[in-house]
Amino acid sequence: MEINMSGRRIILKANDVEIAFKLVNSFLSSVRDSAVSHGKMPMYLTTLAAMYVASANALKTIDPDLTKIISKMQEDKDND
């Protein structure tokens, strides 16, 4: 998976992406199941919207210097 953060192209490790998706999907499944069992489907949709906004905000606030460090670490690892 490839993302652009602060104008820098960052390639995420496939294994990390897979683990992250499993964690997120597990959380969302839990929220959905709880919402269904309690008759509160709007809470599931609200949670999805909140996660979307929180994720976007978190990505926007990542320091450009951190993206440089991440990129450098990936380049060094790729050269090993």
Stockholm file with secondary structure:
# STOCKHOLM 1.0

chainA/1-80         MEINMSGRRIILKANDVEIAFKLVNSFLSSVRDSAVSHGKMPMYLTTLAAMYVASANALKTIDPDLTKIISKMQEDKDND
#=GR chainA/1-80 SS CEEEETTEEEECCHHHHHHHHHHHHHHHHHHHHHHHHTTCHHHHHHHHHHHHHHHHHHHHTSCHHHHHHHHHHHHHHHHC
#=GC SS_cons        CEEEETTEEEECCHHHHHHHHHHHHHHHHHHHHHHHHTTCHHHHHHHHHHHHHHHHHHHHTSCHHHHHHHHHHHHHHHHC
//
